[in-house]
Amino acid sequence: MDLRLPSLPEGPFEPNWDSLKKYRVPRWYMDAKFGIFIHWGVYSVPAFQNEWYPRNMYIKGHPAYHHHLETYGPHDKFGYKDFIPMFTAENWDPKDWARLFREAGARYVVLVAEHHDGFALYDCSYTKWNSVKMGPKRDIVGELAEAVREEGLAFGVSYHRAEHWWFFEGGMQFNSDVRDPRYYDFYGPAKPSSTQPDEEFLCDWLRRACELVDKYRPQIFWFDWWIEQPVFEPYLRFFAAYYYNRACEWGTGVVINYKHNAFPEGAAVLDIERGKLDVIRQSFWQTDTSICRKSWGYIRDHDYKPAGSIIDDLVDIVSKNGCLLLNIAPRPDGTIPEEQRRILLNIGDWLKVNGEAIYGSRPWIVYGEGPAKVVGGEFREEAGEPFSGRDIRFTSQGDTLYAILLDWPGDEANIKSLSTILKLYPEEVGSVEMLGVEGQLQWTRGEDGLRVKMPEKRPCDHAYTLKITKLKREKGH
């Protein structure tokens, strides 16, 4: 039993919450607004239902269990480990990925370094079950980090080792290769999900996390939900102090993403899975969601979201002091499906026109106006009403206000908030333009708001940004 822990680097942070609450979110991250998440691993080989196939295939009665029996045979003869040689990445070009992400308008990239299945996509010292020794026989994290940084983007990792404690528990209930002692170092511990990890597992979890930090210097370290279990708390405090102190050595601002209440307010950045907020949050936050409605990993029957709805979500999230981490799902050979590439490039085309209202922006007095109500909370991204031309979201930079129309409003847009809000905050409207359109637009301001005549030609295919400049506060306000 190896219970050794890494040594805490010298620096301003101690492994207690009072010290860790002195953390400050780096400006580069607050300015970036849009990142790419990548779920790519052995689970992309069976490509059935979703990236939880390695768990579900061992749950009797589950569709993945029956699919596995019918397609690959008994679980003691062909188990999840047997997909590893098929995860080849033979057509993977990390430089092509990085160029695509830059063209998509992303400013940061987060790769799943280890998912719940326990197969590490990096040169891990603590397991032979990694992409350097098996499968692709390449350091996927290292190669992608280099390519992404060459394109001027920030690089991060996500780390799901905590969930591995129970991920393969189903395979212990019947005759499967999970019960074979030869593969315990891959499938184990395979404990019931109702139990808490032991000290050996927790020390191993921490050592692997710190190794990722030291080897690859990620600027983002993303955690899934299960770290909120009480036994992780002291290990999380140690890791955060370790990572933040390393970042001080590097002279780089870094981010830890967490879900629910795993970290206290101010010690890291909250992440909301497949959901948004319905108000402006004072502390910066993030949504993570997938380009596919059904899965995070590659499957053969993806149901893709249209680019327009992703753009609307990005705008809504940014107006509420958040950023969007959008997941893609490459094939096991390392290629990104054409429809995913097309959606990413469509988003990039929109940002080329409207990025001024997104990158580096901050929330305004109110996040927006309009009839469509966003339902706040995780896993509720599809619960709200569709946006219309009367739905507007605001961002700001200095004295410039951006009013982003989430659909084309017709011949005229009416921004009511520039009547009601400005009764309390009197300001002067100097000029009104639309990003991507030459010249100024005609406008009038009255008791019912700011009315703006729309240009004859639309500058892009989705949301449309009005740039309202010279918003000067009157003296005494």
C-alpha positions, 0 to 999 in steps of 0.5 A: 500500500503506497500512501506517499503524498507529493511535497507541497510547493512553496508559495502563497497558498496553504491547504486550507479554505481560508488561504485558498479563498484568496485565489483570483480568477485570471483575466485571460480566462474571464476574457476568453469566453469560449473553449473546446472540451474533448471527450476522446478515448477507448469508449469511442471504439464501441461508439454505442449510446454514450461514453458510459459504455464501459460501465453500462456494458457490465450492468445486466439488463442494460441495452449496452449489456445486450449490445455487447453480448450480441456484438462482441460475445461474453464479457469474460471473453471480450471485455472493455480492455479488449477495445484498447488495441482498436483505439489507434488514433492512426489519423490523428493530427493534433496540429489540425485539431488546434487550427480548427479550434482557433478557426472556431474562435475558441480561446482555450482547449480542455482535453479529458486526460483520464475519464471514468474508465481509467485509461490515461491519455498521457504518460502516467507513471502510476499505471501501464494502462495509458496511451503511451504504452497501449492503443495509440502509443502516443502522449496525447495530452502532451502532443495536443498541449504543444499544438494548442499552445502553438496556435496561441490558445490556453490548454487544460485537462479534465480528470475523472479518476474519482469516479473510477472507484465505482465505475466497473462495479457491475462487472463484479456481479457476474462472470466477467473480466472485471473479476480477473485478478490480472486486470485489477490494476485497470478495472479496480477497485470496482467498489459499490458506488454507495461506498467511499474511497479508501486512503490508498485510492485517494493518495493515488488519485492525488499523485496522478493529479499532481503529476498531470500538473507538473508534466503538462502545466495545464492552465485549466484543471477540470473536475467532474462531480464525484469529488464532492464526496466528503473523503476527498475534501482534504485531498482537494485542499492539498491539490488546490494549494499544490496547483496554485503554488505551481502556477505562481512559480510559472507566472501563469494564471490557472483555473480549477473547475468544480461542480455543485459544492465541491469547493467553497465560493471563491476558491475555484470556478463553478461549472454547470453541466448542460445548463445555464443560469437565469441571473447574472452571477457575481462570481465568474462561472462556466457552462460545459455542454456537448455539441451532441445532445445524446453523448460526450464521446463519439457514437454512430448516431449523434443528434447534433445541436445547430450552430445557431442554438449554441451561439445563442447559449454562448451569448446568454452565458456571457451576458451573465458573467460566464463562459462556454466550454463546448465538447466535441467527440472525435472518432477513435482514429483521431478524425473529427466528424465533418458535421462537428467541424462544420458547426465549429466553423460556423461558430467561428464565422459568427465570432469573426463578426461579433467577437468584439461583443464577446471576448473581453466583455463584462456584464452590463446592469442587466443581462438582457430582456425579452419574452423567452425565459431561461430555466436555470440549473444543470441538465436543463439547457433544453427546458427554456423557450426558443429565443425570438427577435425580441430577446436581447442580451447585453455585454459591455466594454468600458463606455460601449454597450453591446445589445445582441439580438438573438434573432432578426427582429424585422425592420426595427429593434426596440431596446426597452432597457434603454428606457427603464434602466436609464431612468435610474442611470441616465446616459447619452447614446452617441451612436448605434452600429451593427457589427459587420455592417458599414456605417451608423444605423438610424435610431430614436430614443423615447419613453419606450426605449431605443428604437433602431432601424435594421440594415437591409442586409444581415451581416451573419446567419445568427445573432446580431450585435448592436454596438451602442457607443459613448454611453457617458454617465451624467454628472452626479450619477 
